[in-house]
Amino acid sequence: MMNRKWNLSGKAVVLLLLGAGLALSAACGAAEEKKAATAQPAGAGAATKPADTQSSAADANGMVDLAAELKLPAAAFKETPKDLKSSNLEPPRKGPRPKFLVPAGCKNVAIKKAVTSSDKEPIIGELKCITDGSKEATEGSYVELAPGTQWVQLDLGESYKTCAVVIWHYHGAARVYYDVVVQISDDADFIEKTTVYNNDHDNSSGLGVGKEKEYIETFEGRIIDGKGAKGRYVRLYSKGNTSDDQNHYTEIEVYALPAK
């Protein structure tokens, strides 16, 4: 009887130790899974939020990198044609787009805002597509204006302090748009205005000689420094491109703060 009792007790001890071992193994496994999860790269599994939400943490100076925050469309082409040339073209960029810092809280105030143009009857598309939020290089996402110097104008509804203007002309193929000029004003007729960008190097559009370089259109769009210019209206000029004489706009964003 004593031997049998000892045997039963021995089995109980064995079972008890076995259960403890399984519990310890499970706990270690859970710890390893937690460690592996925390070892993922920053941002893994999380979608990048669009810039107009300005959700990213600002740096120590209260600034946010707009270049990193922009919600970009799909790239429509991979390589730039080697024969694409222009007399005022900027050199090819090496590496990623450089940072473009704007104050935290600077938002896209152009979304769904009214657009007018020097061309009252666009050849293709409607002016409202310029601020509808669609940037893809697809049919129906862009507007085509007549040849010659043409402009489009955004009415932001109220005056703002402009941080940046971002332009997507037509990026379905590599091309350069000529005489790109961006002006900001509180006057709808632009009698008084501030020019924040001008790459019309020979004044062929009659808006003054510009110092900026021409550039190749890509899915990244073009970030133009708003230089803190205050105004309710934003007007953008162009005069044809390296592919044809027409003028095109896919999307325009204006990142700004309320004017004080």
N, C-alpha and C positions, 0 to 999 in steps of 0.2 A: 504493500500500500504506500509506503514512504517513497519507494522508487517511482511508482506511477504518479504520485503527487508531484515529485520533483520534475518528472518528465513533462507533465502538463504545464508546470510553472515555467520550465525552460522554453517550451514552445511559445508561451505567452510573451516571454521576454524577447524571443526572436522576432515574433510578429510586431511587437512594440518597436523594436529597433528598426525593422524593415519599414514600418510606416513612417517613422521619423526620418529615415533616409530619403524616402520618396518625397516627403514634404520639403526637405532641405533642397533636393534636386530641383523641385518645381520653383522654389523661391529663387534659386540661383539662375534658373532659366529666365524667369521674369525680369531679374536684374539685368541679365545680359541683353534681353530685348530692349529694355529701357535705355541702356547704354548705347546700343546700336542706333536707336531712334534719335538720340540726342547728338550722335556723331554725324548726322546728315549735313550736307552743305547748307549754309544759310539760304532760306527761301525755297528749299527743295519741296516740291509738291504744292506750292502756293502760287497762284496765278498773279502776274504783275498787274497792279491796279492802274487804271488810266490816270493821266496827269491831272485831269480836271477835278479829281477828288482831292489831290494834294494830301494823300494819306501817309506818305513817308515821313519819318522823323527828320526834323531839320538839324543842321549841324550846329556847332557851338555858336555860330554867328547868326543863327536863324535863317539859313539859306537852304534851298532844295535844288537838286540837280535836275533841271527840266529835261535835258537830253536823255537821262536815264528813265524818267517817268513817262515820257510820251508813249501813248498807245499807237503802235505803228501798224500799217497794213502789211499784207504779204508782199514779198519782193517779186516783181514781175519779170525781171531779167537778171542774169548772173554776171555777165561780162559787158564792159563798155566797149563799143566799136573803136578800133584804133584810129579810124579815119575821122572821128568826131573831133573837129577843131573849131576854135573861135579865137579871134585876135586878142580877147581880153579874158581868157579862161584861166581860172585858178589852177595851181598844180594839183595832181592827184593826192588825196589824203592817204596817209599811212597809219594803220592801226584804227582803233575805235574812235567814234566821234568824241571830241573833247567835252568836258563838262560845261554846262551853261547854267550858272546859278541864278535863281530868282528867289525873292523873299517867300518864306512860308506863308501860305494863305493866298498866294497868287493863283487865280483860277482862269479857266477858259470862259470868257464872257461873251464870246461870239456865237456859241451854239444856238441854233434856231433863230438867229437875229436876221433882220431884213437886209436884203442885198439889192442894189441897183447897179446899173452899168451904162457906159457910153454907147454900147450896142443894145438898142431897145428890143431887138429880135434875134437872140442867139441862134447860130446855125444848128447847134446840137444842144439838147438839154435845157434845163431851167435854172435860173439864178439861185433858187432856194437850195439847190443841191450843194452849194458852196459852203453852207453852214449846217448841213444836216447830220454831220458826224460820220459820214461814210467816206473813207479814204482809199478804198480799194481801186486798183487799176482795171476796172471792169466797165462794160457798156452801161450807160445810164447813171454812172457815178460822177461824171464830169460835164462841164459846160464848155462849148466851143464858141468863141466870139469871132467876128469878122477880122480880116487882115488890117494892118496898120496899127498905130498906137491906140490901144483901148484900155479902159480901166473898169474895175469893179469897186464898189463902195459898200462898206458895212456900217449900219447904224446900230450902235451898241445900246441905244436907249437912254444912256446917261454918260456923263463924263467919267473917265477912268485914268489912272496913272498906268501907262503901258510898260509892262516888263518885257514882253516878247511877242512877235508876230511869227506864226509858223505857216508856211505855204507849201501846198502840194499842187503843182501845176498838172501836167500829165506825166505820169511815171510808168506807163505801160512799155516804154522803150526809152533808151538813153537819148536825151536831147538837151539842148541849151536854149533857154528863153532869153531874148534880147531886151535891153532897156527896162529891166525890172526896177521899179521905183516904188517905195512905200512911204506914204505920208499920213500924218495924223492931225486932226483938227477938231475944234469945237464948232466950226462953221461948215454947214452942209455944202456950201459952194467952194470951199477951200480957198477963200481969199487970204485968210491967215492960216498957215499950216507949218508943221514941223516935218522935215524930210529925215527919216531914220535910216533909209537905205536907198542907194542909187548906183547901179552898175552901167549906166548909159555913158560910156567913156568918151563918146564923140558928140554928145548932145543931139543925137539924131531925132529924139522925141521932143526936143525943145524944153526940157524940164531942168536944164542945167547939166554940167559935166559931173559925172559921178566918179568916186574914187574906189568903190567896191569892185570886186572881180565877178565875172560871170561864173556859173557853176552848172554841173551836170545834174539833171533831175534824177532822184532815186526815191525809193519807198520811204526813206527817212524824212523826207520833206526838208525844208530849209528854215532854220531858226534864225530870226532876225532880231537883233537887239532893239527893244523899244525905247531905250535910253531914258525911261521915265517920262516920256512925252505925255502930256495930258490932252485928252480929247474924247469926243463922243463918236467921231467918224474915222474910219480907216479906209484909205483909198490905195489901191494897188494897180500899177501900170505894167504893161508889157507890149512888145512889138514883134510878134512872130517868133519863130524858133528855127533851129537848124534842120528840122524836117519839113516844115511848110510855113506859110505866112500867117496861119491862124494863131489865136491866143486861147489858152485853155486854163481852167481852174478845176481842181478836184475838191479841195477843202482848204479853208483858212481858219486858223485858230488864233485868238488874241488872248494872251495871258496878262492879266492886269489886276490892280488893286483899286478900291474906291478912291476917287480923287478927294483930296482934303482941301 
